[in-house]
Amino acid sequence: MTKAEQTISTPEDAETEAPEQARPNGRRRIMTLLVVAAFAYGIDLVSKMLVVSRLEHRAPIELIGQYLQLEAIRNAGAAFGIGEAMTVVFTLIATIVIVVIARIARKLYSLPWAIALGLLLGGALGNLTDRIFRSPGIFQGKVVDFIAPAHFAVFNLADSAIVCGGILIVLLSFRGSSPDGTIHKDVRKDVHEDVHNDVHNDVHRDVHED
């Protein structure tokens, strides 16, 4: 059997190559996810309460001149004011995201994935809370936004958590990292390199034999 043949493996083989005892404790990763989610959800909830009580119906507060202000806005759409006429749809999407994260968490062994999913979960819960409990009605509530950069959409801390979690997930996926802690290599690239090395070695050996 050549080296190239030894490189090819199935997803089932990849799972058996990483022994269970070498993986981090799954419960610890779930706890990390929950702590990150609770932190993201908590600071979003507190910030919105402060904004509604102290900033709504008042003039914006300038943090960096006109480049960055705090301004209370009620947003019926998704993050950054996208799709304001689709409040119910975004409520459903947020609910689906939470369910998917709960399913992924059952096989969660990666610390970076736990942090990313925690940020995503906390942000989704933060905005979903607004949609359920704020006016004009259940599942149609408007989200409280208040961070207002110049020439950009107004957003909140839940939006920031969702974006940060999403970026981290993209980076982890790009690296081939999975929530269960395995790293998936590009098998085709490995096979190509192994075949090239085998051919080179065979030619080199034949030249010396001649």
N, C-alpha and C positions, 0 to 999 in steps of 0.2 A: 504493500500500500504506500502510495506516495504521500508526501507532506501535504499536497493540495487536497487529497482525499480526506485526510485527517482533519482539515480545517472546516469542512462543511458540516453543519449541525442543524438540527431542528430546534424550534422554540422549546420543545419538551426537554431536549438535551441541555439547553442553556439553563433551564431551571434546576436540573439535577446537578449541574456543575457547581452551583453555589449552595453549599450545605446549609441546612436550616440553622445549625448552631452558630454559623459564622455571621448570620444576619443580626442586625440590631433588634432589640425587643420591639415587637409590633405595638404593644400597648404604650410604650414610651413615645413612639412616633405619633400615635393617635392623641396622646396627652399633649404633645407639642402642638399638633394641629388645633386642638381645642383651646389651648392657652393663647395662641396667636389669634385665633378667631375671636375669642372673648375680648382680647385687648383691642383689636381693630373695631369690633362692634361697640365696645364700651366708650372709646374716645369719640367715635362717630356720634353715638347717642348723646353723650354729654355736650359735645360741641353744638349739636343741633338744638338742644334745650336752651343753651346759653344764647344762641343766635335768635331763636324765636322770642325769648323773654327780654333781650336787651338791644336787639338790632333791627328786628322787623318793624316796618313802617317808620324807619328813621333814616337819616342820611348815611351814606356809606362811610366807613372808617378807612382812612388812607394809611397803609402800612409802609409802602415805598412810593410816595407821591401818587401819581395816577397810574403807575405801572402795576401796582398790586393793592387791591382794596378788599375790605370785608363788606359784603352787601347781601342782604337776605333776599333770596329769590325762591319762589315756589315753582318746581319743575315737574311737569306731567310726563316727561319722556324718560329716556335712558340716561346713561352717564353723559355729561357734558351737553345736556339738552337735546339729545338726538331723538327724533320720533315722538314729539309731544302728543300726537293724536293716537298713540298706541299704548296707553297706560296699562290696560288689561293684558295685552300681549307681553309686555316686559315683566309684569308681575308673574305670569305663567313661566316665562323663561327663567326668572330668578328662582322660582320654586324647583324647576327641573335641575338647575345648576346645583342647588343644595342637595337634592336627591342623588345626583351623580357623584358628588363629593362624598356623600355618606357611603355609597357603594365602593368607591375607590379606597376609602379608609380601611376597609376590611382586609386589604392586602398591602397596607402601607408600611414600608420598612426604610424609606429614604428620608433623611432629615431635611434636605432642601425641598423635596416635594411636600413634606409636612408643612413647612413654612409657607410655601406658595399656595397650597390649598387652604391653609388657615387664613391667609390674607384674602383669598377669593371668597371663602365662606363668610368671614366677618363683614366684608364689604357688601356681599349679596344680602345678608341678614339686615344690615343697617338700612339699606334702601327699601328692602321688602317691608320692614317695620313701618316706614313712612307710608308706603302704598296701602297697607292694611288699616292703619289707625288714624291717618290724617285726612282732612277734608279733601275732596267733597264726599267721599264714601269709601267703604271697604273695597279693597283691591283696585280702587281708582284714586287713591290719595296722591297728593303731589309731594315730591321729595324736596326737602329743604337743602338748597345750595347756598354757599356763601363765600367761597374763595373766588375772587374775581380778578384774574390777571388782565392786563390791557390787551385788546385785540384777540381775546380767547374766550371760550365758553366758561360760564360760572360752574363750579363743581364743589364737591364736598370731600370729607375724609374717606367716606366709603368708596367713592369713585377712585380716589388715590390708591386705596388698598386693592381694589379690583385690578387696576392697571398694573401695579407693581407685581401682584400675584400672576397676572397673565404674562407679563414680560419674563418673569422667572420660569414659568412653565415652558414658554417658547425656547428659552436658553437651555433648559434641561432636556427638552425633546431634541433640540439640535445636537446636543452632546450624546444622544442615544441613551439617556438615563430614564429609567422607568420608576413608577411609584414603589414597586416591590424591591428596589435597590439594585436591580441588575443593569448592566451596561451592555447595550446591543452594538456590536461592531458591524462594519460594512463587510459582510461575508464575501461579496463579489470582489471587493478591493483586495482582501486577504488572499483569495484564491488566485487572482491575477498575479500578485506579487510572488506567491509560492510557486506557481507554474513558471514564471520568469526565472526564478532562482534555480528551479530544478533543471530547466533547459540549459541555463548558463553552466551549471555544475556538470551536466552530462557532456556538453561540448568541451568544457575544460578537461574533463577526464579522458575523452576520446583523443584529444590532441596530445596529451601526455603519453597515452598508450601507443599512439602511432610513432 
